[in-house]
Amino acid sequence: MMHPLLKIAGLAGLLAVLPASASEMIPPETAVRHVGKDGLVCGLVERGRYAEGSEGQPTFLHMGGAFPRHTFSARIPGSARGSFDFAPESLQGKTICVSGRIERDASRAEIEVRSPSAIKLATIK
């Protein structure tokens, strides 16, 4: 069986095309099984939220179900928000891939994103 190509159009003008098998792309619903490992979690951003009033002013990109029952979040610390050329919460409704170390946050999986290069718009062809 042929593996699909994961076309990734990077934000901030980056463009990359990676050959990837379905097993390399982790759905948000199963990301918790990969805690402690580096991974590429791909899915629809169901909700993007800038928690301006919270400690550290993080931005959350919730995937794998509607908030608060989502299974995965990309968390952008407030200190890293300035490195983005756009408001990260504007990714709501878009399919993205997030790369990095998968950690646990309560019963969910999470990747802390410190650079725009860790988030890519994704289209599977």
C-alpha positions in Angstrom: 0.0 0.0 0.0 1.3 3.4 -0.9 1.8 5.9 1.9 0.1 9.2 1.6 2.1 12.4 1.1 1.7 14.9 3.9 1.8 18.3 2.3 2.7 20.8 4.9 2.5 24.5 4.0 4.3 26.3 6.8 3.1 29.4 8.5 5.1 32.6 8.1 6.1 31.7 4.5 7.7 28.3 5.1 6.9 25.5 2.7 7.8 21.8 3.1 6.6 18.5 1.6 7.3 15.4 3.7 6.6 11.8 2.7 5.0 10.3 5.8 3.2 7.2 6.6 -0.1 7.2 8.5 1.8 5.6 11.4 4.1 8.6 11.7 1.2 11.1 12.0 -0.5 10.8 15.4 -4.2 11.6 15.6 -5.0 13.8 18.6 -7.3 11.1 20.0 -4.3 8.7 20.4 -1.5 11.2 21.3 -1.8 10.3 25.0 -0.3 6.9 24.1 2.9 8.7 23.0 3.6 10.7 26.1 7.3 11.1 26.6 8.2 10.8 22.9 8.7 13.3 20.1 5.8 13.1 17.7 3.8 14.8 14.9 0.2 15.2 16.0 -2.2 16.1 13.2 -5.8 17.1 13.3 -8.5 19.8 13.2 -8.2 22.7 15.7 -11.6 22.6 17.3 -10.9 25.7 19.4 -8.2 28.2 19.6 -8.0 30.3 22.8 -5.7 33.0 24.0 -5.9 32.8 27.8 -4.7 36.4 28.4 -5.9 36.4 32.0 -4.3 33.1 33.0 -0.8 32.7 34.5 1.8 32.8 31.7 -0.8 34.0 29.2 -0.8 30.8 27.1 -2.6 30.2 23.8 -4.3 26.8 23.5 -5.1 25.0 20.2 -7.5 22.3 21.3 -7.8 19.2 19.0 -9.5 15.8 19.2 -12.9 16.9 20.3 -14.7 20.0 21.5 -13.4 21.8 24.6 -13.4 20.8 27.4 -13.6 17.1 26.2 -10.7 17.5 23.8 -7.9 14.9 23.8 -4.9 17.1 22.8 -3.7 20.7 23.1 -0.8 22.6 21.6 0.1 25.1 24.3 2.0 28.3 23.3 3.4 30.1 26.3 2.8 33.8 26.4 6.6 34.3 26.2 6.6 32.6 22.8 3.6 34.3 21.4 5.6 37.3 20.1 7.5 35.0 17.7 4.4 34.4 15.7 3.5 36.7 12.8 -0.2 36.0 13.4 -2.6 35.3 16.3 -2.2 31.5 16.9 -5.8 31.2 17.9 -6.8 32.1 14.4 -5.9 28.5 13.4 -9.3 27.5 14.8 -11.1 25.5 12.2 -7.9 24.6 10.3 -6.2 21.2 10.1 -2.6 21.4 11.4 0.3 19.3 12.5 2.2 20.0 15.6 5.7 18.6 16.2 7.5 18.2 19.5 7.7 16.3 22.8 4.3 14.9 23.8 3.6 15.5 27.5 0.6 14.8 29.7 -1.7 17.5 31.0 -4.3 15.9 33.3 -5.9 13.1 31.1 -4.9 14.8 27.9 -1.8 15.0 25.7 0.0 18.3 25.1 2.9 19.7 23.1 4.4 23.0 24.3 5.1 25.1 21.2 7.9 27.7 21.5 8.4 28.3 17.7 6.1 28.9 14.8 8.1 26.2 12.9 6.5 23.6 15.2 3.1 24.2 13.7 2.2 23.5 10.0 -1.0 23.8 8.1 -1.7 20.3 6.8 -3.4 18.7 3.8 -3.3 14.9 3.3 -3.4 14.0 -0.3 
